[in-house]
Amino acid sequence: MTVLLILEDIINVPNRGAVLMGAADDEFHQKGSLYKNLIGSKISIEKKDGTNMTLEVKDISISFSIANNVLIGINVKEDIHAEEIKKGSKVLLLE
């Protein structure tokens, strides 16, 4: 499975799902054009209890800082309770 990002934060947006925010995995980021192909894909993230949660990608946001650090936001259709997810978890593409 491909690592998309390392989770830093989760933002729930009423009536729009949730946004998983984090640092881009360097290996996947080098293939940056692949991000646009993720819409509609299934991803997985590990919950604190050790189980995995499967989510559907709704949209992707990519921002670059002046220092060329990349921040990725993956908007998913599902609402997520942030307290259930471990920060630092890998967000994986289910292939």
N, C-alpha and C positions, 0 to 999 in steps of 0.2 A: 504494500500500500504506500502511496505517495504522501509525504508530509507537506501540507499546505502552509501551515503556520503554527507558531507556539502561542497559545492563548494567553492574553494579558487581561482582557476585560470582556464583559457581556453587557450589552445595552438592549433592553426590551423596548420596542417601539409599539405603542398601542395600535392594534388593528393592522400591523405590518410585519409582525414576527420579531425576530431578534437579530442583533448584529454581533458577530464574534470578532473581536479586535485583537490584533497581535502582530508580532514581528514575522516577516516573511521568512520562510525556510530558504536559505541561500541557494540550495541546489534547484528548487522549483522556481525561485525568483529569476534565475538566469535564463529560464525558458518563459519569460514574462508573458508572451503572447498566448500562452495556454490558459491564463486566467479567464479570458473572455469565453472560453469554451466550457467553463464550469457551470454556467447557469443551467439549472435543471438537473444537475448531478447530485448524487447522494454522497454525503460526507459522514464521518464518524468522530465522536469525541468521547473520551473516557470520563465517567462520572466518579464522584468521590467514593461510591460504594464498589468500584471496580468494574461495573457493567458499562457497556458502550451504548451511546445514544446515536441513532441514525437520523440525519436531518437532510432536508432538500434545499439546495442553493437557489435563492431567488435573485440575488444580484451581488456584485463585487465592487468594492471601492478600493482604490490604490492611491496612496499619497506618498510623496517623496519630500524629505526635509532638505534644507540647504546642505547638510552634511551627508546627503545621499542615503539616509536611513529610510527604509521602506516600512510603511504601516499599511496593513491589509485589513479591510473590513468585509466579512462575509455575511451578507444578509440572508437569513434562512426563514422559511415560511412558518416554522414552529415557534411558539413562545417557550422560553427556557427560564427555569429558576436558577439564577446565578449561584445560589448557595449550594446547589447540587454538583457543580462542576469544579474541578481542581484547576486553579490558575497554574499555568505552566504546562497544561496538557497539550498534547499534539493533536491538531485537527487533521484528520486523514481523509484522503480521497478514496472512496470505495470504487474499485475498478472491476 
